[in-house]
C-alpha cells in the first residue's frame, strides 16, 4: 500500500512563486526524490508518493508551510491504495492510490483536504474529522502557521527550545499553538495513523 497526495496552491498568482515554491519543495524533498517520489507541474500543482501512515502528517506540513503566506492556501487529496506501475516519474505511475487521489482531488468542493481509502465508512469518519479540523486550520494566520510547521518538524523539542528556532518568546509560541489547535490536530493525525495501520 502507498499514499499519493495530489494538490495545488490556491491563489498561487497572488504571491510570487519564488516565495512559496522553495518552501513547498523543501517539504516534498523530505519524503523522497524528484521526479520518482514527487513532482511539481503546471506551476502550482504537485504530487507526492509516500507511505500511507505519513500522508496526513505531510499534508499538515505542506498546509502550515503554504499558510505562512497570507493570501495562499492549498487543496490536497490523499489517495490510499496500490501502485500497479512504478515509473521513473510519479506522473507516469499508476494504480488505485493514484486513481483515488486524482478522483478525490476532482471531488473536493467545499473542503480543501480529503482522504480517500476505498473504504467508504472509514473515509466518512476521517473526512468528518478533517472538516472539523479545517474550521481552525483554514484560519491559521501566517504567524500561527509558522509556529505549527516548526512544532511539527521539531516535535522532539520543547517550546523553550523552539524559541531559538523561531526567534519568538515561549509565551507567543504557546499562544500560537493553542490558537492553531495544535494538540487537537496532532490527536487527529494519530487517530488517522491508527486507522491506516489497520487497513
Buried (B, 14 or more C-beta within 10 A) or exposed (E): BBBBBBBBBBBBEEBEBEEBBEBBBEBBEBBBEBBBBBBBEEEBBBBBBBEBBBBBBBBBBBBBBBBBBEEBBBBBBBBBBBBEEEEEEBEEBBBBBBBBBBEBBEEBEEBBBBBBBBEEEBBEBBBEBBEEBBEBBEEBBEBBBBBBBBBBBEEEBEBEEBBEBBEBEBEBBBBBBEBBBBEEBBEBBEBBBEBBEEE
